[in-house]
Amino acid sequence: MSAEEFTQAMEGKREFRRLKDAGVDLTSYNCNTIFVDPPRAGMDDDTCRMVQGYERILYISCNPETLKSNLDILGKTHNITRFALFDQFPYTHHMEAGVLLERK
């Protein structure tokens, strides 16, 4: 699911047949941690707000600019407790970042 679809599903704004057909009821899960790995464009504002509802956020990013933009929003409700850089593509300028955020 895309981030936008997941946000709609979690907020009950839209029903998804693939979840229903698979017998998945998102409301029955007690999730307090979310893993996000958005595209280079980062997460949209609605998704950032939805993600802020979780106790812990594990954020993987391939774009430092959109990571900073998203962290500006997420930092209002969460603290960065761990941060790491990963050189997943040696001999290029690309770096992956991993950030663990925990509710303030």
C-alpha positions as CSV (number, residue, x, y, z in Angstrom):
1,M,0.0,0.0,0.0
2,S,1.1,3.5,-0.6
3,A,1.5,5.9,2.3
4,E,-1.6,7.7,1.2
5,E,-3.6,4.5,1.1
6,F,-2.3,3.3,4.4
7,T,-3.3,6.7,6.0
8,Q,-6.8,6.4,4.5
9,A,-7.1,2.8,5.7
10,M,-5.9,3.5,9.3
11,E,-8.2,6.5,9.6
12,G,-11.1,4.5,8.3
13,K,-11.6,7.0,5.4
14,R,-11.7,4.3,2.8
15,E,-12.1,0.5,2.7
16,F,-9.7,-1.6,0.8
17,R,-10.9,-4.8,-0.8
18,R,-7.4,-6.4,-0.7
19,L,-7.4,-6.0,3.1
20,K,-10.9,-7.3,3.4
21,D,-10.3,-10.2,1.1
22,A,-7.3,-11.2,3.1
23,G,-9.2,-10.9,6.4
24,V,-7.1,-8.1,7.7
25,D,-8.9,-5.8,10.2
26,L,-6.5,-2.9,11.0
27,T,-8.5,-1.8,14.0
28,S,-7.8,-5.2,15.7
29,Y,-4.1,-4.5,15.9
30,N,-2.5,-2.8,18.8
31,C,0.5,-1.2,17.1
32,N,2.7,1.3,18.8
33,T,5.6,1.4,16.4
34,I,5.5,2.2,12.7
35,F,8.2,1.6,10.0
36,V,8.3,4.1,7.2
37,D,10.4,4.1,4.1
38,P,9.0,6.8,1.9
39,P,10.1,7.5,-1.7
40,R,12.6,10.3,-2.4
41,A,9.7,12.8,-2.2
42,G,9.3,12.0,1.5
43,M,6.0,11.7,3.3
44,D,3.1,14.1,2.6
45,D,1.7,16.2,5.5
46,D,-1.3,13.9,6.1
47,T,0.9,10.9,6.4
48,C,3.3,12.7,8.8
49,R,0.3,13.6,11.0
50,M,-0.9,10.0,11.0
51,V,2.6,8.7,11.8
52,Q,2.8,11.1,14.8
53,G,0.1,9.0,16.4
54,Y,2.6,6.2,17.1
55,E,4.8,5.9,20.1
56,R,7.9,5.0,18.0
57,I,8.7,5.8,14.4
58,L,11.5,4.0,12.5
59,Y,12.2,6.1,9.5
60,I,14.4,5.1,6.6
61,S,15.3,7.7,4.1
62,C,17.3,8.0,0.8
63,N,16.9,11.8,0.6
64,P,18.4,14.0,3.3
65,E,16.4,17.0,2.2
66,T,12.9,15.4,2.5
67,L,14.1,13.6,5.7
68,K,14.8,17.0,7.2
69,S,11.5,18.4,6.1
70,N,9.6,15.4,7.6
71,L,11.7,15.6,10.8
72,D,10.7,19.2,11.2
73,I,7.1,18.0,11.5
74,L,7.7,14.8,13.4
75,G,10.1,16.6,15.8
76,K,7.1,18.5,17.3
77,T,5.8,15.3,18.9
78,H,8.9,13.0,18.9
79,N,12.6,13.1,19.8
80,I,15.3,11.5,17.8
81,T,16.8,8.8,20.0
82,R,19.0,7.1,17.4
83,F,20.4,8.0,14.0
84,A,22.6,6.1,11.5
85,L,23.9,6.5,8.0
86,F,24.3,3.5,5.7
87,D,26.5,3.4,2.6
88,Q,24.3,1.0,0.7
89,F,25.7,2.1,-2.7
90,P,29.5,2.2,-2.4
91,Y,31.4,4.6,-4.8
92,T,28.3,6.8,-5.2
93,H,27.2,9.9,-3.3
94,H,24.0,8.2,-2.2
95,M,23.5,7.4,1.5
96,E,20.6,5.9,3.4
97,A,19.6,7.2,6.8
98,G,17.9,5.4,9.6
99,V,16.2,7.4,12.4
100,L,14.4,6.2,15.5
101,L,12.0,8.7,17.0
102,E,10.2,8.2,20.3
103,R,7.2,10.3,21.6
104,K,8.2,13.2,23.8
